[in-house]
Amino acid sequence: MSINNFNSDKLENKLAHHYATFPELSYVQYRVAMFYALGGELKVLAMNDGQQHSSQKKTLERAKHSLNCKNLDELRSIVLLRMLFF
């Protein structure tokens, strides 16, 4: 199953488990950053949430700033490493 074809309830339950390891982020920022880091397309998340793609991109940029990342590749690395080790 691709991250882009997800059961919303199952994904939310799994996401909530790791949220405590990201105190710098709001839950919305965390959710978008996690979805992005796992290879999901933001436009799919936006459609699922009934939001604009540009809104998700802005949220991802705010998450990048909150984690002091220089680029989105660095954000992806931080998210995945924290998932593995915390």
N, CA, C and O atoms as a GROMACS GRO file, in nm:
protein
  344
    1MET      N    1   0.084  -0.119   0.000
    1MET     CA    2   0.000   0.000   0.000
    1MET      C    3   0.088   0.124   0.000
    1MET      O    4   0.177   0.137   0.084
    2SER      N    5   0.064   0.212  -0.090
    2SER     CA    6   0.137   0.337  -0.102
    2SER      C    7   0.091   0.435   0.006
    2SER      O    8  -0.022   0.428   0.053
    3ILE      N    9   0.179   0.525   0.044
    3ILE     CA   10   0.144   0.628   0.142
    3ILE      C   11   0.034   0.718   0.085
    3ILE      O   12  -0.040   0.782   0.160
    4ASN      N   13   0.022   0.723  -0.047
    4ASN     CA   14  -0.079   0.807  -0.110
    4ASN      C   15  -0.218   0.742  -0.109
    4ASN      O   16  -0.317   0.811  -0.134
    5ASN      N   17  -0.226   0.612  -0.082
    5ASN     CA   18  -0.354   0.542  -0.070
    5ASN      C   19  -0.367   0.493   0.073
    5ASN      O   20  -0.342   0.377   0.102
    6PHE      N   21  -0.405   0.582   0.161
    6PHE     CA   22  -0.405   0.547   0.301
    6PHE      C   23  -0.543   0.551   0.362
    6PHE      O   24  -0.633   0.621   0.315
    7ASN      N   25  -0.559   0.473   0.468
    7ASN     CA   26  -0.679   0.481   0.550
    7ASN      C   27  -0.652   0.592   0.651
    7ASN      O   28  -0.560   0.580   0.732
    8SER      N   29  -0.728   0.696   0.648
    8SER     CA   30  -0.704   0.814   0.730
    8SER      C   31  -0.695   0.782   0.879
    8SER      O   32  -0.606   0.834   0.947
    9ASP      N   33  -0.784   0.698   0.931
    9ASP     CA   34  -0.783   0.666   1.073
    9ASP      C   35  -0.657   0.591   1.113
    9ASP      O   36  -0.597   0.620   1.216
   10LYS      N   37  -0.616   0.495   1.032
   10LYS     CA   38  -0.495   0.419   1.062
   10LYS      C   39  -0.372   0.509   1.060
   10LYS      O   40  -0.287   0.500   1.148
   11LEU      N   41  -0.365   0.596   0.961
   11LEU     CA   42  -0.251   0.687   0.952
   11LEU      C   43  -0.247   0.781   1.071
   11LEU      O   44  -0.141   0.803   1.129
   12GLU      N   45  -0.360   0.837   1.109
   12GLU     CA   46  -0.365   0.928   1.223
   12GLU      C   47  -0.319   0.859   1.351
   12GLU      O   48  -0.246   0.920   1.430
   13ASN      N   49  -0.358   0.735   1.372
   13ASN     CA   50  -0.315   0.661   1.491
   13ASN      C   51  -0.165   0.641   1.492
   13ASN      O   52  -0.101   0.656   1.596
   14LYS      N   53  -0.109   0.606   1.378
   14LYS     CA   54   0.036   0.585   1.370
   14LYS      C   55   0.112   0.716   1.385
   14LYS      O   56   0.217   0.719   1.449
   15LEU      N   57   0.058   0.823   1.329
   15LEU     CA   58   0.125   0.953   1.341
   15LEU      C   59   0.128   1.001   1.485
   15LEU      O   60   0.229   1.054   1.531
   16ALA      N   61   0.020   0.984   1.556
   16ALA     CA   62   0.011   1.032   1.694
   16ALA      C   63   0.117   0.968   1.782
   16ALA      O   64   0.161   1.029   1.880
   17HIS      N   65   0.158   0.848   1.750
   17HIS     CA   66   0.257   0.774   1.830
   17HIS      C   67   0.392   0.847   1.836
   17HIS      O   68   0.456   0.846   1.941
   18HIS      N   69   0.435   0.910   1.728
   18HIS     CA   70   0.566   0.975   1.722
   18HIS      C   71   0.562   1.125   1.747
   18HIS      O   72   0.667   1.189   1.750
   19TYR      N   73   0.447   1.182   1.766
   19TYR     CA   74   0.435   1.328   1.777
   19TYR      C   75   0.519   1.386   1.891
   19TYR      O   76   0.573   1.496   1.878
   20ALA      N   77   0.532   1.314   2.002
   20ALA     CA   78   0.607   1.365   2.118
   20ALA      C   79   0.754   1.388   2.086
   20ALA      O   80   0.821   1.464   2.157
   21THR      N   81   0.806   1.325   1.982
   21THR     CA   82   0.947   1.344   1.947
   21THR      C   83   0.971   1.469   1.863
   21THR      O   84   1.083   1.496   1.820
   22PHE      N   85   0.865   1.547   1.840
   22PHE     CA   86   0.876   1.670   1.761
   22PHE      C   87   0.814   1.788   1.836
   22PHE      O   88   0.715   1.845   1.790
   23PRO      N   89   0.870   1.826   1.953
   23PRO     CA   90   0.810   1.934   2.032
   23PRO      C   91   0.816   2.070   1.962
   23PRO      O   92   0.743   2.163   2.000
   24GLU      N   93   0.902   2.084   1.861
   24GLU     CA   94   0.915   2.210   1.789
   24GLU      C   95   0.797   2.239   1.696
   24GLU      O   96   0.776   2.353   1.655
   25LEU      N   97   0.721   2.135   1.663
   25LEU     CA   98   0.619   2.146   1.561
   25LEU      C   99   0.478   2.142   1.618
   25LEU      O  100   0.451   2.076   1.719
   26SER      N  101   0.389   2.214   1.553
   26SER     CA  102   0.247   2.197   1.583
   26SER      C  103   0.207   2.061   1.527
   26SER      O  104   0.281   2.002   1.448
   27TYR      N  105   0.090   2.010   1.567
   27TYR     CA  106   0.049   1.880   1.515
   27TYR      C  107   0.027   1.885   1.364
   27TYR      O  108   0.057   1.788   1.294
   28VAL      N  109  -0.024   1.996   1.314
   28VAL     CA  110  -0.047   2.009   1.170
   28VAL      C  111   0.086   2.008   1.095
   28VAL      O  112   0.100   1.941   0.993
   29GLN      N  113   0.184   2.084   1.146
   29GLN     CA  114   0.316   2.084   1.083
   29GLN      C  115   0.378   1.944   1.088
   29GLN      O  116   0.435   1.898   0.989
   30TYR      N  117   0.367   1.879   1.202
   30TYR     CA  118   0.421   1.744   1.218
   30TYR      C  119   0.357   1.648   1.118
   30TYR      O  120   0.426   1.570   1.053
   31ARG      N  121   0.226   1.654   1.107
   31ARG     CA  122   0.152   1.563   1.019
   31ARG      C  123   0.195   1.581   0.873
   31ARG      O  124   0.217   1.482   0.803
   32VAL      N  125   0.208   1.704   0.828
   32VAL     CA  126   0.249   1.732   0.690
   32VAL      C  127   0.395   1.691   0.669
   32VAL      O  128   0.428   1.630   0.567
   33ALA      N  129   0.482   1.723   0.764
   33ALA     CA  130   0.623   1.686   0.753
   33ALA      C  131   0.641   1.534   0.751
   33ALA      O  132   0.721   1.482   0.674
   34MET      N  133   0.567   1.465   0.834
   34MET     CA  134   0.576   1.319   0.838
   34MET      C  135   0.527   1.259   0.707
   34MET      O  136   0.591   1.170   0.652
   35PHE      N  137   0.416   1.307   0.657
   35PHE     CA  138   0.361   1.258   0.531
   35PHE      C  139   0.462   1.280   0.419
   35PHE      O  140   0.485   1.190   0.337
   36TYR      N  141   0.523   1.397   0.415
   36TYR     CA  142   0.623   1.429   0.314
   36TYR      C  143   0.746   1.338   0.328
   36TYR      O  144   0.795   1.283   0.229
   37ALA      N  145   0.795   1.322   0.450
   37ALA     CA  146   0.914   1.242   0.474
   37ALA      C  147   0.895   1.095   0.435
   37ALA      O  148   0.989   1.028   0.393
   38LEU      N  149   0.773   1.047   0.448
   38LEU     CA  150   0.744   0.908   0.413
   38LEU      C  151   0.715   0.889   0.264
   38LEU      O  152   0.682   0.778   0.221
   39GLY      N  153   0.728   0.995   0.187
   39GLY     CA  154   0.715   0.984   0.043
   39GLY      C  155   0.578   1.017  -0.011
   39GLY      O  156   0.550   0.995  -0.129
   40GLY      N  157   0.492   1.070   0.072
   40GLY     CA  158   0.358   1.107   0.026
   40GLY      C  159   0.359   1.235  -0.055
   40GLY      O  160   0.446   1.320  -0.037
   41GLU      N  161   0.263   1.247  -0.142
   41GLU     CA  162   0.248   1.369  -0.221
   41GLU      C  163   0.156   1.465  -0.147
   41GLU      O  164   0.047   1.428  -0.105
   42LEU      N  165   0.202   1.588  -0.132
   42LEU     CA  166   0.124   1.687  -0.057
   42LEU      C  167  -0.011   1.714  -0.120
   42LEU      O  168  -0.107   1.744  -0.049
   43LYS      N  169  -0.021   1.704  -0.252
   43LYS     CA  170  -0.151   1.730  -0.315
   43LYS      C  171  -0.252   1.621  -0.277
   43LYS      O  172  -0.372   1.648  -0.271
   44VAL      N  173  -0.205   1.499  -0.252
   44VAL     CA  174  -0.294   1.392  -0.206
   44VAL      C  175  -0.343   1.422  -0.064
   44VAL      O  176  -0.461   1.408  -0.034
   45LEU      N  177  -0.251   1.465   0.022
   45LEU     CA  178  -0.288   1.502   0.158
   45LEU      C  179  -0.386   1.619   0.156
   45LEU      O  180  -0.483   1.622   0.232
   46ALA      N  181  -0.359   1.717   0.070
   46ALA     CA  182  -0.447   1.834   0.059
   46ALA      C  183  -0.587   1.792   0.016
   46ALA      O  184  -0.686   1.839   0.072
   47MET      N  185  -0.596   1.704  -0.083
   47MET     CA  186  -0.728   1.657  -0.128
   47MET      C  187  -0.800   1.582  -0.016
   47MET      O  188  -0.920   1.600   0.003
   48ASN      N  189  -0.727   1.500   0.058
   48ASN     CA  190  -0.787   1.424   0.167
   48ASN      C  191  -0.839   1.516   0.277
   48ASN      O  192  -0.943   1.489   0.337
   49ASP      N  193  -0.767   1.625   0.302
   49ASP     CA  194  -0.805   1.719   0.408
   49ASP      C  195  -0.901   1.827   0.358
   49ASP      O  196  -0.952   1.906   0.438
   50GLY      N  197  -0.925   1.831   0.228
   50GLY     CA  198  -1.012   1.935   0.173
   50GLY      C  199  -0.946   2.071   0.174
   50GLY      O  200  -1.013   2.173   0.190
   51GLN      N  201  -0.813   2.074   0.157
   51GLN     CA  202  -0.739   2.200   0.158
   51GLN      C  203  -0.670   2.222   0.024
   51GLN      O  204  -0.668   2.134  -0.062
   52GLN      N  205  -0.614   2.339   0.010
   52GLN     CA  206  -0.536   2.371  -0.110
   52GLN      C  207  -0.395   2.314  -0.098
   52GLN      O  208  -0.338   2.307   0.011
   53HIS      N  209  -0.340   2.274  -0.212
   53HIS     CA  210  -0.202   2.224  -0.216
   53HIS      C  211  -0.105   2.331  -0.165
   53HIS      O  212  -0.009   2.298  -0.095
   54SER      N  213  -0.130   2.456  -0.199
   54SER     CA  214  -0.042   2.565  -0.155
   54SER      C  215  -0.041   2.579  -0.003
   54SER      O  216   0.061   2.616   0.055
   55SER      N  217  -0.152   2.549   0.061
   55SER     CA  218  -0.160   2.554   0.207
   55SER      C  219  -0.069   2.448   0.269
   55SER      O  220   0.000   2.475   0.368
   56GLN      N  221  -0.069   2.329   0.212
   56GLN     CA  222   0.017   2.222   0.262
   56GLN      C  223   0.165   2.257   0.241
   56GLN      O  224   0.248   2.229   0.327
   57LYS      N  225   0.196   2.319   0.127
   57LYS     CA  226   0.335   2.359   0.100
   57LYS      C  227   0.382   2.463   0.201
   57LYS      O  228   0.496   2.457   0.247
   58LYS      N  229   0.294   2.559   0.236
   58LYS     CA  230   0.330   2.661   0.335
   58LYS      C  231   0.351   2.597   0.472
   58LYS      O  232   0.443   2.635   0.546
   59THR      N  233   0.267   2.502   0.506
   59THR     CA  234   0.282   2.432   0.634
   59THR      C  235   0.413   2.357   0.638
   59THR      O  236   0.481   2.356   0.741
   60LEU      N  237   0.451   2.294   0.529
   60LEU     CA  238   0.578   2.222   0.522
   60LEU      C  239   0.695   2.319   0.536
   60LEU      O  240   0.794   2.288   0.602
   61GLU      N  241   0.686   2.435   0.475
   61GLU     CA  242   0.791   2.537   0.488
   61GLU      C  243   0.802   2.585   0.633
   61GLU      O  244   0.913   2.606   0.682
   62ARG      N  245   0.689   2.602   0.701
   62ARG     CA  246   0.692   2.642   0.842
   62ARG      C  247   0.757   2.534   0.928
   62ARG      O  248   0.831   2.564   1.022
   63ALA      N  249   0.728   2.409   0.896
   63ALA     CA  250   0.790   2.298   0.970
   63ALA      C  251   0.941   2.297   0.947
   63ALA      O  252   1.019   2.276   1.040
   64LYS      N  253   0.981   2.321   0.824
   64LYS     CA  254   1.124   2.327   0.790
   64LYS      C  255   1.192   2.437   0.871
   64LYS      O  256   1.300   2.417   0.925
   65HIS      N  257   1.128   2.550   0.880
   65HIS     CA  258   1.182   2.663   0.957
   65HIS      C  259   1.188   2.629   1.107
   65HIS      O  260   1.287   2.658   1.174
   66SER      N  261   1.082   2.568   1.158
   66SER     CA  262   1.077   2.533   1.300
   66SER      C  263   1.184   2.432   1.340
   66SER      O  264   1.233   2.434   1.454
   67LEU      N  265   1.222   2.345   1.247
   67LEU     CA  266   1.326   2.246   1.274
   67LEU      C  267   1.465   2.296   1.235
   67LEU      O  268   1.563   2.221   1.241
   68ASN      N  269   1.474   2.423   1.194
   68ASN     CA  270   1.600   2.485   1.153
   68ASN      C  271   1.669   2.408   1.040
   68ASN      O  272   1.790   2.389   1.042
   69CYS      N  273   1.592   2.366   0.943
   69CYS     CA  274   1.645   2.293   0.828
   69CYS      C  275   1.673   2.390   0.714
   69CYS      O  276   1.602   2.488   0.694
   70LYS      N  277   1.779   2.360   0.640
   70LYS     CA  278   1.814   2.442   0.525
   70LYS      C  279   1.730   2.410   0.403
   70LYS      O  280   1.703   2.497   0.320
   71ASN      N  281   1.688   2.284   0.392
   71ASN     CA  282   1.610   2.243   0.276
   71ASN      C  283   1.520   2.125   0.314
   71ASN      O  284   1.526   2.074   0.426
   72LEU      N  285   1.437   2.082   0.220
   72LEU     CA  286   1.342   1.976   0.249
   72LEU      C  287   1.408   1.839   0.262
   72LEU      O  288   1.356   1.751   0.331
   73ASP      N  289   1.522   1.820   0.198
   73ASP     CA  290   1.595   1.694   0.216
   73ASP      C  291   1.643   1.680   0.360
   73ASP      O  292   1.639   1.571   0.417
   74GLU      N  293   1.688   1.789   0.417
   74GLU     CA  294   1.731   1.788   0.557
   74GLU      C  295   1.612   1.761   0.650
   74GLU      O  296   1.624   1.686   0.747
   75LEU      N  297   1.499   1.821   0.620
   75LEU     CA  298   1.377   1.796   0.699
   75LEU      C  299   1.341   1.648   0.693
   75LEU      O  300   1.312   1.587   0.796
   76ARG      N  301   1.344   1.590   0.574
   76ARG     CA  302   1.312   1.448   0.559
   76ARG      C  303   1.406   1.362   0.643
   76ARG      O  304   1.362   1.269   0.710
   77SER      N  305   1.534   1.393   0.640
   77SER     CA  306   1.632   1.317   0.717
   77SER      C  307   1.605   1.326   0.867
   77SER      O  308   1.610   1.225   0.937
   78ILE      N  309   1.578   1.445   0.916
   78ILE     CA  310   1.552   1.463   1.059
   78ILE      C  311   1.428   1.386   1.101
   78ILE      O  312   1.429   1.318   1.204
   79VAL      N  313   1.322   1.395   1.023
   79VAL     CA  314   1.199   1.324   1.057
   79VAL      C  315   1.223   1.174   1.061
   79VAL      O  316   1.183   1.107   1.156
   80LEU      N  317   1.288   1.120   0.960
   80LEU     CA  318   1.309   0.976   0.954
   80LEU      C  319   1.404   0.928   1.064
   80LEU      O  320   1.382   0.821   1.122
   81LEU      N  321   1.508   1.004   1.093
   81LEU     CA  322   1.601   0.965   1.201
   81LEU      C  323   1.534   0.966   1.337
   81LEU      O  324   1.556   0.877   1.418
   82ARG      N  325   1.452   1.066   1.362
   82ARG     CA  326   1.381   1.068   1.492
   82ARG      C  327   1.283   0.952   1.502
   82ARG      O  328   1.264   0.896   1.610
   83MET      N  329   1.223   0.916   1.392
   83MET     CA  330   1.131   0.801   1.395
   83MET      C  331   1.207   0.672   1.429
   83MET      O  332   1.156   0.587   1.502
   84LEU      N  333   1.327   0.660   1.377
   84LEU     CA  334   1.406   0.539   1.401
   84LEU      C  335   1.463   0.530   1.541
   84LEU      O  336   1.466   0.422   1.600
   85PHE      N  337   1.507   0.643   1.595
   85PHE     CA  338   1.584   0.638   1.719
   85PHE      C  339   1.511   0.688   1.843
   85PHE      O  340   1.567   0.680   1.952
   86PHE      N  341   1.391   0.738   1.831
   86PHE     CA  342   1.320   0.788   1.949
   86PHE      C  343   1.186   0.723   1.964
   86PHE      O  344   1.113   0.754   2.059
   0.00000   0.00000   0.00000
